[in-house]
Amino acid sequence: MSHLDNTPSTPGKFKMEKSPYVHHRLRWHSSLAKLTFWSFMFLGLILIFFFRSPSSGPLPQDPSRRSLRTYNWGGPAWEKRVRSSARIRSRDGISVLVTGAAGFVGTHVSAALKRRGDGVLGLDNFNDYYDPSLKRARQALLERSGVFIVEGDITDSTLLRKLFEVVAFTHVMHLAAQAGVRYAMENPGSYVHSNIAGFVSLLEICKSANPQPAIVWASSSSVYGLNTKVPFSESDRTDQPASLYAATKKAGEEIAHTYNHIYGLSLTGLRFFTVYGPWGRPDMAYFFFTRDILKGKSISIFEAANHGTVARDFTYIDDIVKGCLGALDTAEKSTGSGGKKKGPAQLRVYNLGNTSPVPVSDLVSILERLLKVNAKRNIMKLPRNGDVQFTHANISLARRELGYKPKTDLQTGLKKFVRWYLSYYSDGKKASE
Ligand SMILES: NC(=O)c1ccc[n+]([C@@H]2O[C@H](COP(=O)([O-])OP(=O)(O)OC[C@H]3O[C@@H](n4cnc5c(N)ncnc54)[C@H](O)[C@@H]3O)[C@@H](O)[C@H]2O)c1
């Protein structure tokens, strides 16, 4: 008899009986107990195997539709790809984890870093906020230049920890986020998931890493919200966000302050101003105006109260990339190690804009000339769904400290965008409806 057979189900209450009938019942009970025990052990083993398997990352915690996915990662071949992608190939090179690498800005920054010999590893969850086939095409582009994008979510701390175990990243270029101002009214949870929970999850891993990396991350011009003082300077007020997107970016800036203060993480926030260019984002006006003008569909152009002009400080992607590289190259090391601060660390924030706002109606005129098609303009009042009337960056701080000098005017940049658009979508790919 095993020790199990003698164990009372309720300790102290069970009394051994001696009758043969009781013996028989006991034996039967003990077989049942054994069977139940081994069934549970077996089930447990299956569950442990399933969740611990190196080829299956744990489920992300976000309940939103897009995040209910498992990602395949792990195993020796996967680690080899991670190491090879992140290997530094130039003297004084850096090794960078780029989150949101399959995104618009992430693809361009990753390619630029790789070109100069830095080690680059991408991370992206390939969500379907906009056509994921465009993200896959960007992934294929990066793959050809030797950049591997790990498929996973920034809230997956097991995956992040693993990446830092495999590679001692010197820098993190954090671009993964739920972008877009209007979509925040449709799916607010996705902004909280990626821009707040995701950022904290990433910083938690960075603070515990040894060595801690320096982090450069994308904030946004939207933090200026209802600020009316122009041009927008870094010291202007940012406490009146006009959208949940803006509020999550502002929260990111405060979270950055906290991790810098407590853990000695070196953190640089970049406030991008309406970035555009080849491989851009289909949810942005210059992109869907192009699509709709070509289809002969009417486009909505917003104007503010009293026929006020709506204008944007459109910034060409190559200029933004230079700003990102400038921020990475001037970032000082984090000062903490293993979760402990050793001294004060760098905390910065910069505007990256073009510093010459253009009315949206002028953007449409440029597109008309480049596409050789007249747009069907539908002038509408600017709705109160998060968009602000104008943006205009003061970039003197970035110029002074990062050597940032935007060179591309809207006409030149849109010409490059239109050339890419026509070749990309005439290649058999369909611009999403
Ligand atoms: N493009 C602009 O005009 C602009 C302006 C201001 C700020 N920004 C910021 O710059 C960054 C890059 O923007 P973009 O235009 O390249 O956007 P994008 O949507 O093209 O790129 C973001 C990428 O992050 C990924 N991602 C989102 N949530 C994720 C998560 N939880 N885990 C892993 N990956 C995730 C997406 O799949 C996407 O590929 C974002 O932080 C954005 O908020 C962009």
Ligand as a Chemical Component Dictionary entry (heavy atoms), coordinates in Angstrom:
data_LIG
# 
_chem_comp.id                   LIG 
_chem_comp.type                 NON-POLYMER 
_chem_comp.pdbx_formal_charge   0 
_chem_comp.three_letter_code    LIG 
# 
loop_
_chem_comp_atom.comp_id 
_chem_comp_atom.atom_id 
_chem_comp_atom.alt_atom_id 
_chem_comp_atom.type_symbol 
_chem_comp_atom.charge 
_chem_comp_atom.model_Cartn_x 
_chem_comp_atom.model_Cartn_y 
_chem_comp_atom.model_Cartn_z 
_chem_comp_atom.pdbx_ordinal 
LIG N1  N1  N 0  4.397 58.834 -38.409 1  
LIG C1  C1  C 0  4.146 59.968 -37.754 2  
LIG O1  O1  O 0  3.765 60.991 -38.347 3  
LIG C2  C2  C 0  4.345 60.041 -36.271 4  
LIG C3  C3  C 0  4.158 61.270 -35.633 5  
LIG C4  C4  C 0  4.339 61.338 -34.257 6  
LIG C5  C5  C 0  4.735 60.232 -33.544 7  
LIG N2  N2  N 1  4.896 59.033 -34.178 8  
LIG C6  C6  C 0  5.306 57.873 -33.383 9  
LIG O2  O2  O 0  6.412 57.270 -34.041 10 
LIG C7  C7  C 0  6.383 55.862 -33.834 11 
LIG C8  C8  C 0  6.421 55.142 -35.164 12 
LIG O3  O3  O 0  5.289 55.531 -35.919 13 
LIG P1  P1  P 0  4.970 54.962 -37.361 14 
LIG O4  O4  O 0  4.400 56.071 -38.148 15 
LIG O5  O5  O -1 6.135 54.217 -37.873 16 
LIG O6  O6  O 0  3.761 53.962 -36.989 17 
LIG P2  P2  P 0  3.509 52.478 -37.470 18 
LIG O7  O7  O 0  2.147 52.123 -36.997 19 
LIG O8  O8  O 0  3.795 52.342 -38.913 20 
LIG O9  O9  O 0  4.588 51.649 -36.646 21 
LIG C9  C9  C 0  4.388 51.162 -35.358 22 
LIG C10 C10 C 0  4.694 49.669 -35.358 23 
LIG O10 O10 O 0  4.591 49.196 -34.032 24 
LIG C11 C11 C 0  3.965 47.929 -34.040 25 
LIG N3  N3  N 0  3.323 47.746 -32.739 26 
LIG C12 C12 C 0  2.260 48.426 -32.243 27 
LIG N4  N4  N 0  1.964 47.987 -31.020 28 
LIG C13 C13 C 0  2.866 46.999 -30.725 29 
LIG C14 C14 C 0  3.061 46.153 -29.607 30 
LIG N5  N5  N 0  2.268 46.214 -28.547 31 
LIG N6  N6  N 0  4.079 45.266 -29.641 32 
LIG C15 C15 C 0  4.879 45.184 -30.735 33 
LIG N7  N7  N 0  4.731 45.951 -31.825 34 
LIG C16 C16 C 0  3.737 46.854 -31.821 35 
LIG C17 C17 C 0  2.980 47.977 -35.197 36 
LIG O11 O11 O 0  2.690 46.697 -35.717 37 
LIG C18 C18 C 0  3.699 48.856 -36.198 38 
LIG O12 O12 O 0  4.393 48.081 -37.158 39 
LIG C19 C19 C 0  5.123 55.596 -33.011 40 
LIG O13 O13 O 0  5.486 55.566 -31.659 41 
LIG C20 C20 C 0  4.258 56.794 -33.301 42 
LIG O14 O14 O 0  3.339 57.032 -32.247 43 
LIG C21 C21 C 0  4.711 58.922 -35.536 44 
# 
loop_
_chem_comp_bond.comp_id 
_chem_comp_bond.atom_id_1 
_chem_comp_bond.atom_id_2 
_chem_comp_bond.value_order 
_chem_comp_bond.pdbx_ordinal 
LIG N1  C1  SING 1  
LIG C1  O1  DOUB 2  
LIG C1  C2  SING 3  
LIG C2  C3  SING 4  
LIG C2  C21 DOUB 5  
LIG C3  C4  DOUB 6  
LIG C4  C5  SING 7  
LIG C5  N2  DOUB 8  
LIG N2  C6  SING 9  
LIG N2  C21 SING 10 
LIG C6  O2  SING 11 
LIG C6  C20 SING 12 
LIG O2  C7  SING 13 
LIG C7  C8  SING 14 
LIG C7  C19 SING 15 
LIG C8  O3  SING 16 
LIG O3  P1  SING 17 
LIG P1  O4  DOUB 18 
LIG P1  O5  SING 19 
LIG P1  O6  SING 20 
LIG O6  P2  SING 21 
LIG P2  O7  DOUB 22 
LIG P2  O8  SING 23 
LIG P2  O9  SING 24 
LIG O9  C9  SING 25 
LIG C9  C10 SING 26 
LIG C10 O10 SING 27 
LIG C10 C18 SING 28 
LIG O10 C11 SING 29 
LIG C11 N3  SING 30 
LIG C11 C17 SING 31 
LIG N3  C12 SING 32 
LIG N3  C16 SING 33 
LIG C12 N4  DOUB 34 
LIG N4  C13 SING 35 
LIG C13 C14 SING 36 
LIG C13 C16 DOUB 37 
LIG C14 N5  SING 38 
LIG C14 N6  DOUB 39 
LIG N6  C15 SING 40 
LIG C15 N7  DOUB 41 
LIG N7  C16 SING 42 
LIG C17 O11 SING 43 
LIG C17 C18 SING 44 
LIG C18 O12 SING 45 
LIG C19 O13 SING 46 
LIG C19 C20 SING 47 
LIG C20 O14 SING 48 
# 
